Amino acid sequence: MSANKESWGSRVGLILAMAGNAVGLGNFLRFPVQAVQNGGGAFIIPYLVCFLVMGIPLLWIEWSMGRFGGKFGHHSTPFIVDTMHKNRLWKYIGVFGIWTNIAVASYYCYLESWTLSYMLHSVVGTFKGLDQEGVAAFFNSYISIGKSTLGIPLEPVVFYIFCLLLNTYILSRGLSGGVERVAKVGMPLLIVFGIFLAYKGVTIKAGVDGAINDSAVGLNFLWTPNYEQLWSPSVWLAAAGQIFFTLSVGMGTIHCYASYVRSKDDIALNAMSAGWMNEFVEVVLGAAILIPISIGYLGVDRVTDLVQLGGLGLAFKTLPYLFFQWGDVMGAVAGMMWFGLLFFAGITSSLAMGTPWMGFMQDEFNWSRKSSAWSFGLIVFLLGMPTVLFFKYGVFDEYDYWAGTVSLVVFALFESILFAWVFGMKKGWREITSGSDIKVPGIYKFIIKFVTPLLLLWVFIGSLITPKNGDWGAAISGNWVLDDSSIIKKVMNSSLKKQLAAATDPIEIAQLQDTLFYVNASRILLIAVFLGIALLVYVAYKKRVREEKI
Amino acid sequence: MNTSALVIMLSTITLVTGLMVYFFYRVVTAKPKSEPDSYADNDDEVHRQETNL
């Protein structure tokens, strides 16, 4: 008999938890950057199209797979996918749905701990009086594990461990007693903080509090449509990628949460509600904060340069300085709200990442909820410490790339084919519409069977063999040189090797050589974890055979 | 703001906010499902790993 007796306390709690799972740092940091780099306002067109033909279908696929597997007492993807077809290999594809979460949680919790630390620093006024270089230098010192102004030795490690303990404690309280409670508090607070900051973001006036531009300049930069970009495959790929990551599909968390939904309860309306809540946070709130505030104080040219480095830099190295232009009190309040919002976005996601491992250990080995939670915390700590200690050697980025980017696409591709073609659309459609509180449009039978898998295949192949500078036109006309960002070139460490070949400074050469070592070591570690989980799945399968449960 | 940016921004915000509110409203106003009885539970019996029909 499984030790797993979890259930959701309420439907609203489930929706908020699912929305929390989806809403993450990317809603505020990735979307705005992707939009400005891919056509501005015109980006919304491919973005919404991809949401309709890839995002929503994947949500419905994962919710219904989860609820289906839950009927047989399975709360993690290895045995959820095992219920869908008799081929014994499918459950090893399902290993992604546990591995991805452990690997992502290990570095994501580190990010989350930064937001916690920065909340505290905002409140105690660490950034008061610092110029932008000072704020950036603080961050660089922080991740180098230098001594901070709080005087805590190894401050980033302390906050990381605290963050892990917090996640583990909440997970040990279970679904309704822990995860759902955090979602019911965190998501409304996130939305309130977001609305406040969005209001501040859209009401900046040039000349007031040191601003050099009105909000309109930043909003124009973000929303002015460059329709020519719609002809570029790279823009459509970027849109598909953003929809993918923003919804947290391809991870296994949605399957896990949905596995605790009763078999007669709706999933179609629930999925739509959670999905559009994520879109609200991303497109309405996220778009009104980072870019308008940054451009209001730094100007278009400077922000254009900064976004090349991604949204994290703006979030941690720039915004704390900008907030304090609003005065000491408002600066502290804004900083606390900004990092508080990012913290809630992060923790609702990291909690979701803990549940597949817990579900698996409870279902297959009768572990208690507490043991499952603490084992998750321990594994994430052990796997995550390299991302903390060797941050500047690329370990964090390596985990993010393989577990937080590539594996999601691979798993989503497999599951969309499994659902639509192996399990079959007849049964699949029955699962999506069973208990539904909305009329699911019939066209989605066609979309889920043909459009979604093809789009995912295109996203995967597009990432595998990305042409140089994203120039698909040149590539198709015969000059296909792989970009260093392509998966193939990443496997070969092409970019690192080029930097090594070009470096002349001995210190830089040593740093790059160390980076190459840590990058390869990270890959071996991640593969070892995957194989370890696959082995556990094999042991669990043999146990089920012995106990005649399969 | 320039007109095209304003139009795209306002239409997107209206659409997304409207749909978010609509679906959440549908959730909170949906009638709770009745507890399954033994007859209803026998409907739509599903088997693990059943072959593709």
Interface residues (C-beta under 8 A of the other chain):
Chain A: R11 V12 I15 G40 G41 A42 I44 L48 F68 K71 F72 D82 T83 M84 H85 K86 A216 L219 N220 L222 W223 T224 P225 R262 K264 D265 D266 L269 N270 M272 S273 W276 M277 E279 F280 V283 V284 V422 F423 G424 K426 K427 R430 S434 G435 D437 I438
Chain B: M1 N2 S4 A5 L6 I8 M9 T12 I13 V16 T17 L19 M20 F23 F24 R26 V27 V28 A30 K33 P36 A40 D44 V46 R48 Q49 E50 T51 N52 L53
